[in-house]
């Protein structure tokens, strides 16, 4: 060993272990530092930033007119006592970032409220009002009754 080595007097001494305390395992020593995470939530932020959203579609006038025809047809079927089952594709705004997603919902239509501009479906019990969807968010309406009549 080099004579100029600054720790030559202590390098060969045995490692100190307390006589009054039990030796801690490496697992327990590591566990002391586990609660400290400088970047807590960082992975969640990265995942949220990378999550893609869709933009709300600005529908062309001919598509809007077709939707209006379907709404009128559905209203007339409901007025005649039918319970038409339809599948509605609609836009749901994202709660945390700009944009949203398109979802589909299938059920029997209870009524179309033109004052509140909402689509109201029956719930599972078939007598109560269930899901309510804003008409402005709807981009497509499909159903056996509608497709046969249009």
C-alpha positions as CSV (number, residue, x, y, z in Angstrom):
1,X,0.0,0.0,0.0
2,X,1.2,3.5,-0.8
3,X,2.8,5.3,2.2
4,X,0.9,8.5,1.2
5,X,-2.5,6.8,1.3
6,X,-4.5,9.0,3.8
7,X,-6.5,6.2,5.5
8,X,-3.7,3.6,5.8
9,X,-4.0,3.6,9.6
10,X,-7.7,2.6,9.6
11,X,-8.2,0.6,6.4
12,X,-7.5,-2.7,8.0
13,X,-9.6,-2.2,11.1
14,X,-12.7,-4.4,11.6
15,X,-16.1,-2.9,10.8
16,X,-17.7,-1.5,14.0
17,X,-20.9,-3.1,15.2
18,X,-22.8,-1.9,18.2
19,X,-22.8,-4.3,21.2
20,X,-26.1,-2.8,22.4
21,X,-28.1,-3.1,19.2
22,X,-28.9,-5.9,16.9
23,X,-27.4,-5.8,13.4
24,X,-30.0,-4.5,10.9
25,X,-30.5,-6.6,7.7
26,X,-30.0,-5.0,4.3
27,X,-33.7,-5.4,3.6
28,X,-34.6,-3.5,6.8
29,X,-32.0,-0.8,6.0
30,X,-33.5,-0.3,2.5
31,X,-37.0,-0.1,4.0
32,X,-36.0,3.0,6.0
33,X,-35.7,4.9,2.7
34,X,-38.7,3.5,0.9
35,X,-41.3,6.0,2.1
36,X,-39.2,8.8,0.7
37,X,-39.9,9.2,-3.0
38,X,-38.9,12.6,-4.4
39,X,-40.9,12.1,-7.5
40,X,-44.2,10.7,-6.0
41,X,-46.9,11.0,-8.6
42,X,-44.4,11.6,-11.4
43,X,-45.4,8.3,-13.2
44,X,-49.1,9.3,-13.0
45,X,-48.3,12.7,-14.5
46,X,-46.4,11.2,-17.4
47,X,-49.2,8.7,-18.0
48,X,-51.8,11.4,-18.0
49,X,-49.8,13.6,-20.3
50,X,-49.4,10.7,-22.7
51,X,-53.1,9.8,-22.7
52,X,-54.7,10.7,-25.9
53,X,-58.1,12.4,-26.2
54,X,-60.4,13.0,-29.2
55,X,-61.6,16.4,-30.4
56,X,-65.3,17.1,-30.6
57,X,-66.5,16.9,-34.2
58,X,-68.1,19.8,-35.9
59,X,-70.7,18.0,-37.9
60,X,-71.5,19.1,-41.4
61,X,-75.0,20.5,-42.0
62,X,-76.2,17.4,-43.9
63,X,-75.3,15.2,-41.0
64,X,-77.0,17.6,-38.5
65,X,-80.1,17.5,-40.8
66,X,-80.1,13.7,-40.8
67,X,-79.8,13.6,-37.0
68,X,-82.7,16.0,-36.7
69,X,-84.8,13.7,-39.0
70,X,-84.0,10.8,-36.8
71,X,-84.9,12.7,-33.7
72,X,-88.3,13.7,-35.2
73,X,-88.9,10.0,-36.2
74,X,-88.0,8.8,-32.8
75,X,-90.4,11.4,-31.2
76,X,-93.2,10.2,-33.5
77,X,-92.5,6.5,-32.6
78,X,-92.6,7.4,-28.9
79,X,-95.8,9.4,-29.2
80,X,-97.4,6.3,-30.8
81,X,-96.4,4.2,-27.8
82,X,-93.3,2.5,-29.1
83,X,-90.2,2.0,-27.1
84,X,-87.5,2.2,-29.8
85,X,-84.1,0.8,-28.9
86,X,-81.3,2.9,-30.3
87,X,-77.6,3.1,-30.1
88,X,-76.3,6.6,-29.6
89,X,-72.7,7.7,-30.3
90,X,-71.9,10.8,-28.3
91,X,-68.9,12.9,-27.1
92,X,-67.9,12.9,-23.4
93,X,-65.6,15.8,-22.5
94,X,-62.5,14.8,-20.5
95,X,-62.5,15.9,-16.9
96,X,-58.8,16.6,-16.7
97,X,-57.6,17.8,-20.1
98,X,-58.8,19.3,-23.4
99,X,-60.7,17.0,-25.6
100,X,-62.6,13.8,-24.6
101,X,-63.8,10.5,-26.0
102,X,-66.7,9.1,-28.0
103,X,-68.9,6.6,-26.3
104,X,-71.8,4.4,-27.4
105,X,-74.9,3.7,-25.4
106,X,-77.7,1.3,-26.3
107,X,-81.1,1.3,-24.7
108,X,-84.8,2.1,-25.2
109,X,-85.6,5.8,-25.6
110,X,-88.1,7.2,-23.1
111,X,-88.3,10.7,-24.6
112,X,-86.4,13.4,-26.4
113,X,-86.7,16.7,-24.4
114,X,-86.4,19.5,-27.0
115,X,-86.6,22.2,-24.3
116,X,-83.7,20.8,-22.3
117,X,-82.1,19.4,-25.5
118,X,-81.6,15.9,-24.0
119,X,-82.1,12.3,-24.9
120,X,-83.7,10.4,-22.0
121,X,-83.5,6.6,-21.8
122,X,-85.3,4.1,-19.7
123,X,-83.3,2.6,-16.9
124,X,-83.1,-1.1,-16.3
125,X,-86.5,-1.2,-14.6
126,X,-88.0,0.1,-17.9
127,X,-90.3,2.5,-16.1
128,X,-88.0,5.2,-14.6
129,X,-85.8,7.7,-16.4
130,X,-82.3,6.5,-16.8
131,X,-79.3,7.9,-18.6
132,X,-79.6,11.4,-20.0
133,X,-77.4,12.5,-22.9
134,X,-77.1,16.1,-24.2
135,X,-78.4,16.3,-27.8
136,X,-75.5,18.6,-28.7
137,X,-73.0,15.8,-27.9
138,X,-74.7,13.2,-30.1
139,X,-72.9,12.5,-33.4
140,X,-74.9,9.3,-34.5
141,X,-78.2,7.6,-33.8
142,X,-78.7,4.0,-35.0
143,X,-81.5,1.6,-34.5
144,X,-83.7,-1.1,-36.1
145,X,-86.8,1.1,-36.2
146,X,-84.9,4.1,-37.6
147,X,-82.9,2.2,-40.2
148,X,-86.0,0.5,-41.6
149,X,-88.0,3.8,-41.9
150,X,-85.3,6.1,-43.3
